[in-house]
Amino acid sequence: MEFVEFPKIARLSREIIITEKIDGTNAQVFITDDGEIRFGSRTRWITPENDNFGFAKWGTEHRDELILLGPGRHFGEWWGQGIQRKYGLSERRFSLFNVSRWNNENIPGCCRVVPMLYKGIFSEDQIHFDLLDLLSNGSKAEPGWMNPEGIVIYHTAAGICFKKTLENDDEPKSKSSRKA
């Protein structure tokens, strides 16, 4: 019988990165080493003919800019007009998740980066502060939008994300009643 090792346990008191959780739809741009580009949703590859809220069509139209992201998988949120909370927008936006790699100055002009709210040692107080700040002051991704969804906490030592939402955090998204 093969021995299975118990995995190493990450220490909780390590660096976390808190970002605003934007309420849209998950999207990815995959670029191969030879420059082929594919587009995906959270669960499948998409094309302009079999799309997810127009992301593959948008990506195809912005191919020359997106290729500047370089080889790899680039995950983000496709959000705005007609998607989830809409944020009062008349257009759609693609915001990259990896705030450690990207900032709003080193990305293609067609992209954004989710707002980073905190980077430092794990702190429940900081998590509560950032939630309260969003609740009181609104979205950082779309200033003036007073119905933000919540936050994502990335624990760097564990390499895992957690989310906390401002509404119905104790229920799966599929069961919560949501305001648009």
N, C-alpha and C positions, 0 to 999 in steps of 0.2 A: 504494500500500500504506500502511495506517495505521501510524504510528510508535507503538511501545509503549515507554513510559518504564520504566527500571529503578526499582523501588520504593526509597524511602529506607530505610536500615538503622538500626534502633534500637540505641542503645548498651546493652551488657549491664550496665554499672555504673550502673544507675538503680534507682529504687524497685521493690521487690517486696513483695507481701503474701502471706504464707504462712498457709493455713488448714488445718484438719483435713479430710481427705477422708473423708466418711462413706459407708459401704457400704450403699446403698439403691438407689433408682431415681430417675433424673432426672425432674423435674416442673416445670411452669410454670403460672403464673396470668397470663392475658392480659386486661387491662382496657382497653376502648375509652374514648374521650373522653366518650361518652354513657352509660357505666356498664354496658355489656354485659360479661359475664365468660365466658371460655372457659378450658378446662383442657387441658394437653398433657403428653405424655411427652417423651422425648428426640427421638422420631421422628415423632409424629403427634398430632392432636387426639384427645381422649378424651371420653367421656360416661359417665354412670352406667351406661348399658346396654352400653357397649363401653369398659371401664375398664382401668386399669393399677394393680393392687393396691389398688383402692378410692379412688384419689386424686380422681377426678372426683366421686364420691359424697360424699366428705369435703368437697371444695371447695364443692359445691352446698349442703351443710348449713351451711357457714361463710361463705356469700356475704356476709352483712351485715358481718362482720368483715373479710373479704378486700378488700372494696371500699375500705377505708381505705388500702390500699397505693397507690391512685391509678392513673391511666392508665399503661399501659406493660406490658412483659413482665417478669415477676418469676420468675426461675429459682431453683430450689432442689432439695434432696434430700428425697424421701419415704422414710422409713426407720422401722425398728422391727419390731414383731411380724410374723413371716412373710416379711420381705423381707431377702434376702442374709444378713448376719451377725446380724441380729435384735437385737443389743446387750442381750440379756436382758430386753427390754421386753415388756410385756403390751399396749402400745398402739402406735400409729403417730404419727410426728411429721413436720412440714414445716419444714425449715430453709433459709432464704434464703441465697444465695451472696454477694450484694453487700455485703460488710462495710464498704465505704466509704460506702454509703448508709444501711444499717440497723444498728442495734445492738439488743440485747434490751430496750431501754426505749422505742423509738419504733416498735414494730411491733404489729400486732393480737395479741391474747392467744392466738390459735390458732397462731401462728407462732413460730419461733425463728430464730436466725442461726447459721451454721456458726462454730465457734470460730476466732478469729484468733490465730495463734501468734506472728507477727512482722510488722512493717511497717518497712522501712528499705532501705538500699542493698543490692543483690544481694550475696549472700555464700554461697559453697558451704559454709563452716563453719556458718553459721546453718541451712542446709538439713539438713546432717547432724545438727546439734544437735537440731533439732525432730523428726527421725525417731527419733533415739535416745531422746528424752524420751517420745515416744508408746510406743515399744517397752518402755521401762523402767517408765513410770508409767501407761500406759493412756490411754484416750480422754478427751479434754476435753469432748466432746459428751455422753458418758454416763460420768461418773466411776465408776471401779470396773470398767469393761469393759476387760479386758486383751488384747483382740485387735483393736486399731484397724487400719484399712486403710492409712493413709498420709497424705500431704499434697498440697495443690494450691498451686502457686507461680504467682501472677499477676504478670506483668511489666507494669508500668503504661505504660512508654514504648512497648512493642511491642503492648500490648493483647491479650495472649495468655496462656492458662493452660497450665501443664505439671503433670503429676502424677508422684509417686514413691510407690510402694507398698512396704510392709514385706516382703511376700512376692512372689516371682516378678516383680520389677520389670522384668526383661529379657524377659518373655514377654507376648504379648497376653492379656487377661483370659480369652478363650475357651479358651486352652490351659493355663492354670494350674490346678493342683489346689487347691481352696480348702477351708478349715475353716469350719464354721458355728458 
